[in-house]
Amino acid sequence: MDTLTIAVLGCGQMSGALVRGWVRSGAVSPRNLRLWSRSPAQAVALASDAPGAVVFASAIETVTGAGLVLLGVKPVPTAPLLASVAGSLAPGSLVVSVAAGVSLAALQAASPPSPVIRVMPNTPALVGAGAAAFVRGTHATDAHAQTVQTLFSAVGVCVEVANESLIDAVIGVAGSAPAYFYLIVEALTDGGVRAGLPRKDARLLAAQTMLGAAKMILETGTHPMVLKDAVTTPGGTTIAALGVLESAGLRGTLMDAVQAAADRSKAMGG
């Protein structure tokens, strides 16, 4: 990664989280970052968090000489933007898209000779706790896949999926899912306040508990059902709470939310 020059087209929430996460982790040197955004203020703000990164006035200038191009603009203009800079890409330059709903076919049509990889990350990459999955296009080699694996693993976990249709499922399970968990923490906080806790304490306890539960799954490798049962004593407080959640259909609601996000991603891809 020390010699890889990365052109970032679009400096919004997702690409901003990735860039800041890469810089914080030391995975990418700011001097290897070239930034452009339709909103110059966003690019300048991102550069201020990555001293040494260079902001360019045009997308074509940004990609010229870059070894990897990160497409971080909104979905609709992604393929047209790639087509507009395709003639300025260095031979073999890797194109990485993080746009939901923009297919490999659309990306490859916009820049036929380029190796393309489609990645679905999420914003906790900012704090080194992201979750990402990727699928490679026709011209992407094992070396290109390894580059993506290294970059995105530096800010969390990263897996390669076997086919592009699975990216829609990843969006439902990980890409959009931070919002589900924020909603849950917000609701737990309100519940704590209703039960008498100060809001600041309730939010801290709820967020830390979510973090701790996730770490238990990841670090012990234990099935969530086993971990749940371990804290559910007969006639206790936890089983009383779980009864309410099951009656309200929490399990099915979350499954439906994942499916809704996956379906929306498919629809966006046409």
Order of alpha helices (4+ residues) and beta strands (2+ residues): beta-alpha-beta-alpha-beta-alpha-beta-alpha-beta-alpha-beta-beta-alpha-beta-alpha-alpha-alpha-alpha-alpha-alpha
